[in-house]
Amino acid sequence: MKRQKRDKLQRAHAKGFHAAMQGQSKEVCPHEDIHAKEEWLGGWREGREAFTQNGMKNYL
């Protein structure tokens, strides 16, 4: 039985979250597709919020 990949939009969201946690700008979004871009940016916003709430804003 083949292992099923996660939905592309879920992956985009997760990648955006990780990019924000690494301190990357939202301008580095790699997606051209509007739906994937929206998901990536949503994940980026959540990651940025977590990044600043965890007291990591001093590292920016």
Beta strands, then each sheet from edge to edge (+ up, - down):
end
